[in-house]
């Protein structure tokens, strides 16, 4: 319990992680069944979204730069969250989590990760894995345990592509996913699977971020040969030990790919619920440079950080970010890799980020890079571009959804009562609040009250009574207005905004005096 975040972030965010196990299961499973794995993917995922490239492989040369520091800061056995394709395997092999969830707005990324899952399970070692991944038959004397990664990659480069092997491996992948595991891939999923696997077959180790030849992005070969600050290669294929750790997680269904928008109200929130249900907490969140895209929208970045505020997190939890830097050493606020720019990877404190957002310290991308920077000396003075030459929503009237309460806290007053408090808000267009409660892992609406009944004084207050002692209750609040904004209506003519952070408390039994 001492690794979990209690202290000031618990006070500010109400991310209370209680150890009572009467209502919630104990801990994360050591293995997830095929049925539960597919149910999580189906229930947690959001609808397929769009992005402007295929992202077959990472485009971040410096992704290993943080590994030595990352392994010192993050203890094994936590929860890993990530985004994108194969670079996640390297971070997973470094921090050794109990479970991993990988989000991406594109369903194609989920299918690619399922392809990887099948190949991990079909391979006995790194040699087999590389041979199957690129449809190249390697000489039999080349065994993974007896040679280094560079020699294995040399063997892959020297081997010609094999069309017959490609066809048989594609059949094996499909059989593994749909027959062995029973995953219900659609016709579109099957088509995407073939397209992705064909890209690896056609390009081999020269495959890059967008699939086609360009000097702008590194190839898969270059990424695998990259080193960290100690000039050592430590990716997921650099040793049999790293490979086998990821392989075991794949076999146990503990690397779960999800279709999810960082700013959405589905996938990330569902994972937060799952972790609270299993008394688990996030230790590592690899976000790449997704936050740059979120700041291009006036509200999406706020939705994302509220989602972060719904996670139970470790005291030492870190965010891994990819930063784009120009030749002058200035970090760009635009999510574009242009000629002359390079990418750097840094670690940031996740608790510091959550506190900064909830206390109003996050307003732009520059604030993000200067908040809890663990990698750069004088991180608070990082030079970051502030002007966005392509502002969004210019000339468009946008009536934003009402903001949820900030600085929300939950406090147990007695064995049967919990009080929610938040600073009084300017009423403006807010007509009321919808309060939802989670018990035993399930959310349900609790009450829908008008503004004045809860905010007649400062702070605003709601008391939940007739509760059971030693049971953990979690809450979130949505503000409502009476405008006809797009989206589903909840009650009468009101529209509800995004949920607040999630707060939890456990009424304790009376102790003997």
Secondary structure, DSSP 8 states (H G I E B T S, - for coil): -TTB--HHHHHHH--------SSS-SS--SS--HHHHHHHHHHH-------SS---S---GGGGTTHHHHHHHS-TTSEEEEESSTHHHHHHHHH--SEEEEEES-HHHHHHHHHHHHHHHH-SSHHHHHHHHHTB---TT--GGGS-HHHHHHHHHHS-B-HHHHHHHHHHHHIIIIIIS-----HHHHHHHHHHHHHHHHHGGG-BTTSS--SSS-BHHHHHH---TTS---STTSSHHHHHHHHHHHHTT-EEEEE--TTSSSHHHHHHHHHHHTT--EEEEEEETHHHHHTTSTTHHHHHHHHHHTS-EEEEEEEEEEEEE-TTS-B-SS----TT-EEEEEEEEHHHHHHHHHTT---SHHHHHTSSBSSSTTGGG--B----TT-SSTT----------SS-EEEEEETTEEEEEE-----TTEEEEEEEEEETTEEEEEEEEEHHHH-SSSSEEEEE-S--TT-EEEEEEEEEESS--SS---STT-EE------EEEE-------
